[in-house]
């Protein structure tokens, strides 16, 4: 047995059989392994030339072996080392690779398998471990019989997750290939609030392949990879660098596979549930400042620090009157980083809001699903990461009515006939649903906004503003704003002020230190106040007087009612 086997430049060696600790092949050397011959290597492999012949190189060390082919070819390779081998340079497999024991760690290198080469023996403990940016690639020259139906024997983090390939009608250019690797993490570009997904994904690439179809199907490990939600809801998704799509997706909950058509040169194969995204914008009357066009951020700044709760409030007893989540059992939570100061003041968070996805076909106006989101100073409504649009899970592409609501403001909804929102699955939600600028015809119920009989309202265009504002003052959650008389909102403000003072026998109505998160804090300045400067009662009065049919002598009889489908 050799301790080291080395061929130098201009050397020519034909082997029938050999065994050695190390194999080094210099540039310009010819190293030919004849048919039936084996070169068993127990150490590292370093080559600067192609290995030729029909024989086989066997990796059979007792410790991890480094293999650096520098992009040259091994015609036949057998992996038979339980301690594994590591690629330290690109390697080409010309005819076959057999996995007998152990894994080949790809690292930052690529393992390219020729079009007519075959792979055998891969299993849960024997495969290419894609532990870096390197891929397992299959050459696609249109000649090899094993290109279509090829199985990429890849895995990561001690889990085998192979990918099968189906190719039809493809046209090939120069040096075409498909490349695959596996990562034991959820896809980094999945929607932040997706409900069901697998904790693994497959970055894929293709080169010089035009027309036709390349479909990849990945196998995940159940239950290791199903970390959230329901496996039956998974769909095969493909990310093309901009958008997610399940249009050509396939999934099988029995065989634990997800697949899709590969439409770009670089992308991600993944499994998650069907979804649509809502990119909405709205403004609250209470904290709105017409001079800046932004809402104030008193709940985030000032005495007492951040008062916005990290968990959305619409599931708690104080705020869930009329806010019952539908088809959404996952508590929305955010972080200090999201609620803290952002690079642009426009992106600072004002409060939580509540969105409804409503039917536009059968049972028009019925709520299909609800979500809580975060409202920025400029009106953008974002998911719990402070960036993404709102995700609605397990719903189909269709036309919907969208409603946005708040804990002490009246809600808004898109009109159910003229402003139906066509939502489709993609990474960047489209179209933008901008309640700030919709005309009356596009908002549900605005045709009766100033009716003298019901005094209903769904949007306000204040004299000092040119934008729609959600009416402020529904402190008691009875879906209307009223200043005086039965069902007035003032008692809620007074109750909060009294409670903030410790329920004294004689409370101070102008109490100005009730810092916290209150229903009665109508202007969202982070404190509740019944009288005196900057009190919350006057905001309710201003809402009532914003209706031209209401006057100071009649406001006790006139209310604004929330209008939703």
N, C-alpha and C positions, 0 to 999 in steps of 0.2 A: 504494500500500500504506500503511495507517495504522500509525503508531507505537503508537497507543493507541486503543481503541474503547470508549466508555463511554456507558451509558444511565443517566439519573437518574430519580428518583421521578416518577411520573405520565407518564414518557415512553413513547411507543409507537413501536416500530420494526419494520418488516417488511422483511426482507432477501431479495434474490434471489441475490446473491453478494457476498462481501466477503473481504478478507484483511487482517490486522492483527497487530501484535506482542503486544498485550495486550487482554484482554477483561474489562471490569468492568461488572456489572449491579447497580444499586442497588435497594434495597427498594422495592417498589411499581411498578417499571418493567415494561413488557411488551416482551419481546424475542422476536419471532416470525421463524423461518427458514422460508421458504416451500418447498414441494415442489421438489426438485431443486437447491436452493441450498446452498452450502457456505460456512461461516465458518471460514477457515483461521487458526489462532492459533499464533503463533511464540513468544509469551511466556506469562505466567501468566494463569490464569482465576480471577476472584473474582466470585461471584454471590450475591445476596440475593433472588433470585426465580427461578421456574421459567422455563426456555427453552421456548417453544412452537413449534408447526409441525412439518412433516414433513421439514424440511431437516436438515443435519448440521453438527456442530462437528468440525473436524479439528485434532488436536494435531500440529503439524509444526514444532517448533523445532529448533534445532541444539544447544541445551543443555537440561538437565533443566528441565521446566516444572512449576510448582506449580499444582494445581487445587483450589480450595476452593469447593464448591457450597453449603456450609452446610446440607446436607440437601435442597437443591432438585434439580430434575430437568433432565437433558439428554435430550431424546428420542432422538437418534441421535448416537453418538460414534464417531469413527475415531481410533485410536492409530497415528500414523505419525511417530514420533520415535525414532531409534536411540539417543538419549541419555536416553530414558525420561521419565516424568512421575511426579510424587509427589502423592498425595492429602493435602491439609492440612485437609480437612474432609469430612464425609460427602457422598456423591453418589448420586443415583438415576439409573438408565438406564431410560428410558421405553419405547423400542421396539427399539433394537439397539445393539450395540457390535461394531466391526470392528477386529481387530488386524492392522495392516499392517507396522509396524516397532516394536520396542521393547516395554518393559514398563511397566505402571502399578504403582508402589510404593504399597501400601495404607497402610503405617505404622499409626497408631493410629485411622484412620478406617475406615468401612464403605462398601463399594460395593454398593448394592442394585439388583438387576436385576428389573424388573417381571415379573409372571407370564407375560405374552404377549410379552416381549422375547426377542430371540435374540442369541446370541454366535457370531461366526465369525472365522476366521483365526488362532486360537490355535495355538501350536506351541512347540517347545523353546526358542525365543528370544522369544516373544511371548505374554504372559499377565499375570495379576495376581500380582505379587510380594508375598506376605503376610509382610512383614518386620517386623511388629509385632503388636499385639493386634487389629488391624482384620480384619474378615471380608469375604468375598464372599458376599452374601446373595441368595437367590432368593425373591421374594414368592410365596406359595402361597394364592391366593384361590379356587382350585377352578374358575376360568374359563379361565385361559390355557392354550392347548394345548401350550405348551413347558415347563410345570412338570415333568410326568412325563417322564423321559428326559433331563432337563437335565444338561449337563456343566459343572461349575464349573472355569473355566480358571485354576487356581491353581498356584503353585510357590513355591520358596524357595531362596535361596542358589544361584541360577543353574541350578536344576533344575526342569523342568516336571513336576508331579505332579497331573494333573487328577483330579477326583472326579465320577463319574456318579451320578445319583439315580433311583430307582424308587419310585413312590408308589402304594399301592393302598388303597382304602376309607377314606381319611382324612376327618375332619370338621374344619372350619376355624372358628376364632374370629375375633377382631378383629386385623387386621394380621398374619396368619400368615407365617412365613418359615422357611427353613432356611439356616443360615450355616456356612461352611467356611473354614478357613485351613490352611496347610501349614507345618510346622516341620522343618528339616533336622537333627533329633536323634532319638534313641531316645525312646520315651514315658517320661516321668519316673516314672510309677507302675508300670512293668512290674516283675515279680519280679526281684530283684537278680541271681539266678543263672540266668536263662533262657538256654537254649543257642543258639537260633536266633531272630533277630529282624532287623527292618529299621531302618536308621538314619534314619528319618523317621516322622512321625505327623501326623494331621489332627485338631486340636481342632474339634469341631462343636457347633452349637447348633440348637435349633428352638424356635419360639414359637407358641402358639395353635393347635397341631395336636393333635387328640385322636383316639383310635381309629385303626384302619387301621394300615398299615405304611409306614415310611420307611426304605428301604435305601440306604446309600451304599457305593460301591465306589471305592477309591483306586488309582491307578496309581503304582507306584514305579519307580525307575530301576535296572536291573541292569547291571553289578555294583556301582554306586556305593552303593546303599542296603542291600545285603545284607552286613553287616559281620561277622557271626559265624554259624557253623553251616551248616545245609543248607537251601537255598531250598525244596526239596520238602516240608520239615517245617512250613513256615509255615501258619498258619491266620488267618482274618479274626477279629479280636477287637474288642469294644467295651467301653469302660470307662464306667460310669454314675455315677462319682463315689465309688463304694464298692467295687464288684466288677468284675472282668473276666469276660467271657463270650464263648465262641465257638459257643454253641448254634445261632445262626442265621447263622453265618459262612460266607463263601464265599472261595475262593482259587483262583488259576490261575497255576501256575508257568511256563506258556508265555507268557501275556500280561502277567505281572508285575502282578497285581492282587490286592487283598484287600478284603473288604467285610463288612458286618454290618448288622443291624437296629439303628436308633437308638431306644433305649428311654427316654432321659431328655432333659430340656431342655438339658443340657450334658454333654459327654463327650468321648471320644477314640476315633477309628478307628485301628486299628493292625494290624500283622502280626507274629506270633511263633508259636513252637511250642506245642502242647498241653502242659499241665502240671497237677500237683496240688501243693498245699502241705501240709506236715506241721508242726503246731504241737505240739511234744513237750516234756515236762518230766521230768527224772530227777535223782537225787542219787547221788554217789559216797561210799562208806563211808569211804575213806581220809581225805579232807579234811573230812568232815562234823562240825559242832560242834552237838551236841544243845542246848546252852544258848542258841544264837542261832537255830537252825533253818536256818542257812546253811552253805555250804562255805567253808573258808578260801581265801585267795588268795596262798599262798606262792610260786607260780610267777610271780606278777605283781609282787610287792613284795619288799622285803628286799635283802640284799647281792647285787650283780650286776644289779639291775634286772629288767626283763621277761625271763623265760626261755621263755615260750611262743613257739614259732616262728611267724613270719608266714605260712609255707606249712604247710598241714596235714601231719602226720607220717606218715599211713598209706600213703604211696607210697614212703617211703624204706626202705632195707635194714634199719635198726634196728627198724622198727615194722611192716613189712608182712607179717610172718608171720601168716597167717590173716586179713589185711585186704587182700583183693584187690578193687579197685574193679570194679564191674559196670556196663556201659553209662554210664560217666562218665569221660571222658578229660580233662576240664578240671580243672586243678589249682586247688584252693580256696586263696585267699590273702586275708589281711586286712591291716589298717593299724595304725600306731601309735595313731591316734585311737581305734580300737576296743579295742585291748588296754590303753590307758591308763585312768586313773581316770575313772569316770563320775559323773554328778550324784548318783545313788543308788548306795550301796555294793552293793545287791542286784544291780545290773546289771554289776558288774565281772566280767571273764572269769576262769574257773578253769582251763580247758584245752580242747583239741579233743576231740570225740567223733565217732563213726562210726555212721551210720544205714543201715539196710537196709529197702528196700521189698520185701516178700515176697508171693508169690502166695497167694491164698486160694481159687482155683477149681481150675485144673488144675495138677498138680505142686505140691500144697499145701506151702508152706514154702520153695519155691525162690526165690532172690534175683532180683528183676527189675532193681533198680537200687540203687546205693549213693551216699551223699553224706557229706561231712565237714561238721560244724558246730561252733559254739562254745557252750560251756556256761557259763552265768552262775552266780553264787553262790547264787541262789535256785532253781536247777534249770532255768530256761528255756533251751531249746536254740534258737539263732538262727543265721541265715546269716552270711556273711562281713561284712556291714555292721553286725553287732551288734544288729540290730533285727528284721529280717524272719524269718518262718517259713522252713523249709527247702523249697527248690524241687526237685521231681523232674520231669524233662523227658520229653516225648514218651510219656507214659503216659495211659491213658484213665480216666475216672471209673469207679470200681469199689470193691469191698471188698478191703482189704489187711491183711496182718499187718505190724506195724511193730516193728523191733528197734533197740535202741540199745546200742552197745558202746564200750569204752574200752581203751586200750593196756595198762593193768595192773589192770583190774577185769573181773569177769565180766559178760556182757551180759544184757539183759532183752528179752523179746518179749511182745507182746499175744497172748492165747490165740487159736488158729486157729479155734475154733468159737464160743465165747460172746462174744468181744470183737473181732470183725472190725471194722475201721475203714472206714467208707464215706467216701471222699474225692472231692470234686468241685472243679472249678476255680473259685476265687474269690480275691479279694485277701486277705481275712482268713481264715486257715485255720480250719476247723471240722470236727469237734469237736476240743477240746484233748485230746491224748493224754498223760495225767498218770500216768506210772509211779510217782510218789511216793505216790499214794493209791489205786491200783488194789487191789482185794481179790484174794485168792489165785485165785479163779475167773477173773479177768480177765488173769492173767499165765501165760504158757506154762510148764508144768513145775513149778509151785509145789506141786502135790499131792504131789510126792515130795521136797519141800524138805528134810525131815529124815529121809529113809529111812536106816535103819542099814546097808543093804547097799551102796548106791551113794553114799550121802552127797551126793546131788545137791542143788543149790540154784540158784534163779534170782533170788530176792529175799530180802532180810533185813529183819525187823522187830526191831530191837535193843531190849533191855529198857529203854534210856534214851530211846527214840524212839517215835514213833507214825507213822513214815513208812517207805516202802520205800527201801532203799539197795542199790546195786549192790555185790556182794561185792568186797572189796579183796584184792589180793595176787597176781594172775596176772602176775608179772613176766616170766616166760619165754614167754608167749603160747602155752601149750599147752592153753588153755581149761579149766584147773582151778587151784585154789589148794591148795598142799600145803606143810606146814611142814618136814617132815623125810623122809628116805628118798629113793628113786629119784624123779626128776622133781620134786624139791622146788624151790620158788621162791627159797630162800635163796641158792643159788650165784649167781644173777643179781644180787642185791643186793650180795653180797660182791665180785663181779667189777666192778661199777660203782664201789664204794668203792675198790678197788685201782687201777683205771684212773684215778680222780680224783686219786690220790696220785702218779701217774706210774709205777705198777707196781713199787713197792719190793719188795725181797726179804722184808721183814718189815712188812707194812702195819699201820696202826692201825685196828682194827675200829670204834673210836669216832670215827673221822675225821669232822670236822664242818664241813668247808669245801669239800665237793664241789658247789659251787653250779652248777646247770645244769639240763638237761632229761634226766632219767635214767629208764630203765625201772624201776630199783629204787627210785625215789622213790615209795613206795606212798602216803604221806600227802600227797603233792604240796605239801611245804613249800619246795620249791626247792633241796633238798640231799639227798644220799643218805647214810645212816648205818646201820651194821650192828649196833652195840651202844651202850650208854649212853643218856642221856636222849633222848626223842623219836626213837628209832630206828625204821627201817622194818620190821625183823624182827618187832617186837612187834605191828605191825598185822596181819601175816600170821597170827601166832599167835591173835590175837583173832578173826579170821575163822573159824579152825578151831574155837575154843572157843565160838563163837556157836551152833553146833549142839549142842543138849542131849545128843545121843548121843556127843559127843566129850568126852574128859577129858584131862588133862595126861599121863596114862599111855598114851593111845592115839592121840594126835594124829599120830604118825608114820605111821599106817596109814590115816588117814581124810582124804579130799580132797573138796573141793567141785568139781563139774563144771558147766561152763556148759551151760545147756539152752536151745537155740534150735530152732525147727521144722526 
